[in-house]
Amino acid sequence: MLLSDKEIVEAVVRKQISIEPFNRKNLTPNGYDLTVDEIMITKTGEKINQGKIKIPSMTHFLVSTKEYVKLTGVSGSLWIRTTFARKGIISSFGKVDVGFEGNLTLSAFNAGDEIEISIGERFAQIIFERITKPEMLYFQRSGNYMGQRGVTL
């Protein structure tokens, strides 16, 4: 079952979800918008964490979220915001496992014309789902990206 905005706030209060910093303006009816903290152009290794960056056409890039997310009672699914999809940004994000904690690194490809992305801009949405109790949490299985900060390969 997907959580509504009201249920997300309740899960934050119950500490099943932690989002730091949490901004109520980023809530959507069924999710939470995540913002850009750092961008890396993978081909050149160029990174920025302030201002704006131009993403050339046909370029792969990584985005780290400003939000540090901790999921103890729910899992998450990540989606590109349609604002970027309509500009030609293609992405495949996947799931955020129960037990994950850290900034999220998102992979994207600009298949459209050159675009400009600003640090702090809303880039992706996370939606939350209740699950039954897992046998093992993310950090118990692999935890490869547990506690990550910034763009992480």
C-alpha positions as CSV (number, residue, x, y, z in Angstrom):
1,M,0.0,0.0,0.0
2,L,1.3,3.4,-1.0
3,L,1.4,6.1,1.8
4,S,-0.5,9.3,1.3
5,D,1.0,12.7,2.4
6,K,-0.8,12.4,5.7
7,E,0.5,8.9,6.3
8,I,4.0,10.0,5.4
9,V,3.9,12.7,8.1
10,E,2.6,10.1,10.6
11,A,5.4,7.7,9.6
12,V,7.9,10.6,10.2
13,V,6.4,11.2,13.7
14,R,6.6,7.4,14.4
15,K,10.3,7.4,13.1
16,Q,9.5,4.8,10.4
17,I,10.7,7.4,7.9
18,S,13.4,10.1,8.5
19,I,14.1,12.8,5.9
20,E,16.7,15.4,6.8
21,P,16.1,18.2,6.1
22,F,12.3,17.7,6.0
23,N,10.3,20.4,4.1
24,R,6.5,20.1,4.2
25,K,6.5,22.0,0.8
26,N,8.1,18.9,-0.8
27,L,5.2,16.6,0.2
28,T,3.0,15.5,-2.7
29,P,-0.3,13.7,-2.3
30,N,1.5,10.3,-2.5
31,G,5.2,11.1,-2.0
32,Y,8.0,13.5,-1.3
33,D,10.1,15.5,-3.7
34,L,13.9,15.1,-3.4
35,T,16.3,17.9,-4.2
36,V,19.7,18.1,-5.8
37,D,22.7,18.5,-3.6
38,E,25.5,17.5,-5.9
39,I,25.8,16.6,-9.6
40,M,28.6,14.7,-11.4
41,I,29.1,14.4,-15.1
42,T,30.4,10.8,-15.3
43,K,32.4,11.2,-18.5
44,T,34.5,14.1,-17.2
45,G,34.2,13.6,-13.5
46,E,33.1,17.2,-13.1
47,K,31.2,17.8,-9.8
48,I,29.3,20.8,-8.6
49,N,27.5,21.4,-5.3
50,Q,26.5,25.0,-5.7
51,G,24.9,27.1,-8.4
52,K,23.9,25.6,-11.7
53,I,25.3,23.1,-14.2
54,K,24.6,22.6,-17.9
55,I,24.1,19.0,-18.8
56,P,24.9,18.5,-22.5
57,S,22.8,16.4,-24.8
58,M,23.6,12.7,-24.8
59,T,25.3,12.8,-21.4
60,H,25.1,10.5,-18.4
61,F,25.2,12.2,-15.0
62,L,24.7,11.3,-11.3
63,V,22.7,13.3,-8.8
64,S,23.0,13.1,-5.0
65,T,20.0,14.2,-3.0
66,K,20.2,16.9,-0.4
67,E,17.9,14.8,1.8
68,Y,19.4,12.1,4.1
69,V,16.8,9.3,4.2
70,K,16.4,6.6,6.8
71,L,13.7,3.9,6.3
72,T,12.9,1.7,9.2
73,G,9.3,0.7,8.6
74,V,8.8,1.2,4.9
75,S,10.5,0.8,1.5
76,G,10.7,3.5,-1.1
77,S,10.4,3.7,-4.9
78,L,12.1,6.5,-6.8
79,W,10.7,8.3,-9.9
80,I,12.0,11.2,-12.0
81,R,9.9,14.3,-11.8
82,T,7.9,14.7,-15.0
83,T,9.4,18.2,-15.4
84,F,12.7,16.5,-16.3
85,A,11.2,13.6,-18.2
86,R,9.5,16.0,-20.5
87,K,12.9,17.6,-21.2
88,G,14.5,14.3,-22.2
89,I,16.0,13.1,-19.0
90,I,15.8,9.3,-18.8
91,S,16.4,7.5,-15.5
92,S,16.0,4.1,-13.9
93,F,16.1,4.5,-10.1
94,G,14.4,1.4,-8.5
95,K,13.7,0.6,-4.8
96,V,15.1,1.9,-1.6
97,D,15.2,-1.0,0.8
98,V,13.8,-1.1,4.3
99,G,16.8,-0.4,6.6
100,F,18.6,1.9,4.1
101,E,20.1,5.1,5.5
102,G,21.9,7.8,3.5
103,N,21.8,10.3,0.7
104,L,20.5,8.8,-2.5
105,T,22.7,8.7,-5.7
106,L,20.5,8.8,-8.8
107,S,21.6,7.9,-12.3
108,A,20.2,9.8,-15.3
109,F,20.9,10.4,-19.0
110,N,20.1,13.5,-21.0
111,A,18.6,12.3,-24.3
112,G,17.2,15.8,-25.1
113,D,18.8,19.2,-25.7
114,E,21.2,20.7,-23.3
115,I,19.5,21.5,-20.0
116,E,20.5,23.4,-16.9
117,I,20.0,22.0,-13.4
118,S,20.3,24.0,-10.2
119,I,21.5,22.8,-6.8
120,G,18.4,22.7,-4.6
121,E,16.0,22.0,-7.5
122,R,13.4,19.2,-7.0
123,F,14.6,16.4,-9.2
124,A,13.0,13.1,-8.1
125,Q,10.1,11.8,-6.0
126,I,10.2,9.0,-3.5
127,I,7.0,7.2,-2.8
128,F,6.7,5.0,0.3
129,E,5.2,1.5,0.7
130,R,4.4,-0.5,3.8
131,I,5.7,-4.1,3.7
132,T,5.5,-7.1,6.0
133,K,8.4,-7.6,8.3
134,P,11.5,-8.6,6.3
135,E,13.8,-11.4,7.5
136,M,16.8,-9.1,7.2
137,L,17.1,-5.3,6.7
138,Y,19.3,-3.7,4.0
139,F,22.3,-3.1,6.2
140,Q,22.2,-6.8,7.4
141,R,22.2,-8.1,3.8
142,S,24.8,-6.0,2.1
143,G,24.6,-2.4,3.2
144,N,27.0,-1.4,0.3
145,Y,25.7,2.2,0.3
146,M,24.7,2.5,3.9
147,G,25.4,6.0,5.2
148,Q,26.6,7.4,1.9
149,R,27.0,11.1,1.5
150,G,27.3,12.9,-1.9
151,V,27.6,11.2,-5.3
152,T,28.6,7.6,-4.7
153,L,29.7,5.1,-7.4
